């Protein structure tokens, strides 16, 4: 899974409908009042407050899967920021860029690829202009827009364009990390990981392994200081390395990677089963496949059984996991075929 800067919480956010409801309820009076205010006579501070409220609502709506409402809020916020930027571009154009990134994310999630690309291109163009005036402050925005564009290119099978955008983003982030590693090393690892994923898909395995290993090294260091935030990215990277090693015939290395990942996901799933049980089941299934490939049928059977139990449990409350159940059943059945 590719990561994006406009998805800062990444994939471990757990949506709580009740919390979102009460947040919406608490924000609604502010939102209603701001909409009723005559914008023509509002001062900059009032406009900024209104735009901030709209941006917050857009995030809430997005988390609640109310994409159209989120898009409308972001559009209104964008128009306010554009208006403010006409008189004070240095202060408000960064907010224009941030809101464009948010809109691009929404467009991408709704399959509006052309609109997403146009929006990201505008964000990149503005960020490049800002970087000419204030390189240190704006290079991060340039790299974020490039990274997100690269994700879009990758997802729409424009792999050469994706590689070029990732590489430019990586170069910028490496430079920024030299001066401010605490802020930018996570971003370096993020782009390394996505670029490695691209190289893996395009069968450039040597480059893929190099970048996965570098991303893993950075994420391990980050996890020492903040395990709650970075153990999952470490496990994610190890899983990709395991698959790469298996595909390259490096089965011992693949097994070591899978085993380490399995231990991490067991720990994570104990404290947060909703987020991590699916990943735990996937690694168990992958490890079982590796055992089957190396003729260790008993170990394979044990891993398939555990993966299947988890996936059955998930499918009881979410039918989307039925496909995973069928995958494990199919792989397990194939194991008995090999045993014969």
LONU-557172 format. One record per residue (C-alpha): x, z, y. Coordinates in steps of 0.25 Angstrom, whole numbers, padded with zeros to 4 digits, always signed. Last residue first. Layout:
<pts>
XZY;...
</pts>
This chain:
<pts>
-0002-0010-0146;+0004-0001-0136;+0004-0012-0126;-0011-0014-0127;-0013+0001-0126;-0005+0000-0113;-0014-0011-0108;-0026-0002-0109;-0019+0008-0100;-0017-0003-0090;-0031-0007-0090;-0037+0007-0090;-0027+0010-0078;-0032-0002-0070;-0047+0000-0073;-0046+0014-0067;-0039+0008-0055;-0050-0001-0053;-0060+0010-0054;-0053+0017-0043;-0062+0010-0033;-0074+0017-0039;-0070+0030-0031;-0075+0044-0036;-0075+0042-0051;-0063+0031-0049;-0054+0042-0044;-0056+0050-0057;-0054+0038-0066;-0042+0034-0058;-0035+0048-0061;-0039+0048-0075;-0034+0034-0077;-0020+0037-0071;-0019+0049-0080;-0022+0041-0092;-0013+0029-0088;-0001+0039-0086;-0003+0045-0100;-0005+0032-0107;+0008+0026-0100;+0016+0039-0104;+0011+0036-0119;+0014+0021-0118;+0028+0022-0114;+0031+0007-0116;+0039+0004-0103;+0027-0005-0098;+0017+0006-0102;+0025+0017-0095;+0025+0008-0082;+0010+0006-0083;+0008+0021-0084;+0017+0023-0072;+0008+0013-0064;-0005+0020-0069;+0001+0034-0065;+0005+0028-0052;-0009+0023-0049;-0015+0036-0053;-0007+0044-0044;-0010+0034-0032;-0025+0036-0035;-0023+0051-0036;-0016+0051-0022;-0026+0051-0011;-0038+0058-0017;-0029+0068-0025;-0022+0074-0013;-0015+0087-0017;-0013+0084-0032;-0013+0069-0029;+0000+0071-0021;+0007+0078-0032;+0003+0068-0043;+0007+0057-0033;+0021+0062-0031;+0023+0064-0046;+0018+0050-0049;+0027+0044-0038;+0039+0050-0045;+0035+0045-0059;+0032+0031-0053;+0046+0030-0047;+0053+0034-0059;+0045+0025-0067;+0048+0013-0058;+0063+0016-0059;+0063+0016-0074;+0055+0003-0074;+0064-0005-0065;+0057-0018-0070;+0056-0024-0056;+0040-0022-0056;+0043-0007-0061;+0052-0005-0050;+0043-0011-0039;+0031-0002-0045;+0039+0010-0044;+0044+0007-0030;+0030+0006-0026;+0026+0019-0032;+0038+0026-0026;+0034+0021-0012;+0020+0027-0014;+0025+0040-0019;+0034+0041-0007;+0022+0037+0002;+0014+0048-0004;+0025+0059-0003;+0026+0055+0012;+0016+0063+0020;+0015+0076+0012;+0029+0075+0009;+0034+0077+0023;+0049+0080+0025;+0053+0076+0011;+0042+0065+0011;+0049+0058+0023;+0062+0057+0015;+0055+0051+0003;+0048+0041+0012;+0061+0036+0017;+0067+0034+0003;+0054+0028-0002;+0054+0018+0009;+0068+0014+0006;+0065+0013-0008;+0053+0004-0006;+0061-0005+0004;+0073-0007-0006;+0063-0009-0018;+0055-0019-0011;+0067-0027-0006;+0072-0028-0021;+0058-0031-0026;+0055-0043-0017;+0043-0047-0026;+0034-0050-0014;+0025-0038-0017;+0037-0029-0018;+0043-0034-0005;+0030-0031+0002;+0029-0017-0004;+0044-0015+0001;+0039-0019+0015;+0028-0009+0014;+0037+0002+0010;+0048-0001+0020;+0037-0002+0031;+0032+0012+0027;+0046+0018+0026;+0050+0014+0040;+0037+0020+0045;+0040+0033+0038;+0054+0032+0044;+0048+0030+0058;+0044+0044+0064;+0054+0053+0058;+0065+0042+0058;+0065+0041+0073;+0077+0034+0079;+0081+0027+0066;+0066+0026+0062;+0063+0017+0073;+0074+0007+0069;+0069+0007+0054;+0055+0005+0060;+0058-0007+0068;+0065-0013+0056;+0054-0010+0047;+0043-0016+0056;+0051-0029+0056;+0053-0029+0041;+0038-0026+0039;+0034-0037+0049;+0043-0047+0042;+0039-0043+0028;+0024-0044+0031;+0026-0058+0037;+0032-0062+0024;+0021-0056+0016;+0009-0062+0022;+0000-0058+0011;-0011-0052+0019;-0007-0038+0015;+0007-0040+0019;+0004-0046+0032;-0005-0034+0035;+0006-0024+0031;+0016-0032+0040;+0007-0031+0052;+0006-0016+0050;+0021-0015+0049;+0023-0024+0061;+0013-0016+0069;+0020-0003+0065;+0033-0008+0068;+0029-0012+0082;+0022+0001+0085;+0035+0008+0081;+0043-0001+0090;+0034+0004+0102;+0040+0017+0106;+0055+0014+0104;+0054+0000+0110;+0046+0003+0123;+0045-0009+0131;+0048-0020+0121;+0041-0011+0110;+0028-0012+0118;+0028-0027+0117;+0031-0026+0102;+0019-0016+0100;+0010-0025+0108;+0013-0037+0099;+0012-0028+0086;-0001-0023+0090;-0006-0037+0093;-0001-0042+0079;-0008-0030+0072;-0021-0034+0079;-0020-0048+0075;-0016-0045+0061;-0028-0035+0059;-0037-0046+0065;-0032-0056+0055;-0033-0047+0043;-0047-0042+0045;-0047-0036+0031;-0055-0023+0035;-0043-0015+0033;-0034-0024+0041;-0043-0024+0053;-0043-0009+0053;-0028-0008+0052;-0027-0018+0063;-0037-0010+0072;-0027+0002+0070;-0015-0006+0073;-0022-0011+0086;-0025+0003+0090;-0011+0007+0089;-0006-0005+0097;-0016-0002+0108;-0012+0012+0108;+0003+0007+0110;-0003-0001+0122;-0008+0011+0129;+0004+0018+0136;+0013+0006+0139;+0001-0003+0142;-0004+0006+0153;-0014-0002+0161;-0018-0013+0151;-0015-0003+0140;-0027+0006+0143;-0037-0006+0141;-0030-0010+0128;-0031+0005+0124;-0046+0004+0127;-0048-0009+0120;-0040-0004+0107;-0049+0009+0107;-0061+0001+0107;-0056-0008+0095;-0051+0004+0088;-0065+0010+0088;-0072-0003+0084;-0062-0004+0072;-0064+0010+0068;-0079+0008+0068;-0077-0005+0060;-0068+0002+0050;-0077+0014+0046;-0068+0018+0034;-0069+0032+0038;-0054+0032+0041;-0055+0020+0050;-0067+0027+0057;-0058+0039+0060;-0046+0030+0064;-0055+0022+0074;-0061+0035+0079;-0047+0040+0083;-0044+0027+0090;-0058+0028+0097;-0054+0042+0102;-0041+0037+0107;-0047+0026+0114;-0057+0035+0121;-0046+0045+0125;-0038+0033+0131;-0049+0028+0139;-0052+0042+0144;-0037+0043+0148;-0036+0030+0154;-0048+0032+0164;-0062+0028+0160;-0070+0020+0171;-0071+0007+0163;-0072+0015+0150;-0086+0021+0153;-0087+0032+0143;-0098+0031+0133;-0088+0027+0122;-0079+0039+0125;-0091+0048+0124;-0095+0042+0110;-0081+0043+0105;-0079+0057+0110;-0092+0062+0104;-0089+0054+0091;-0075+0061+0089;-0080+0074+0082;-0090+0066+0074;-0080+0056+0069;-0070+0068+0066;-0082+0074+0058;-0084+0062+0050;-0070+0059+0048;-0068+0073+0042;-0080+0071+0033;-0075+0057+0028;-0061+0062+0024;-0052+0050+0022;-0039+0054+0015;-0027+0048+0021;-0017+0045+0011;-0016+0030+0013;-0008+0028+0026;-0011+0039+0037;-0004+0030+0046;-0012+0017+0043;-0009+0009+0056;+0005+0010+0052;+0003+0003+0039;+0006+0006+0024;+0005-0004+0013;+0000+0000+0000;
</pts>
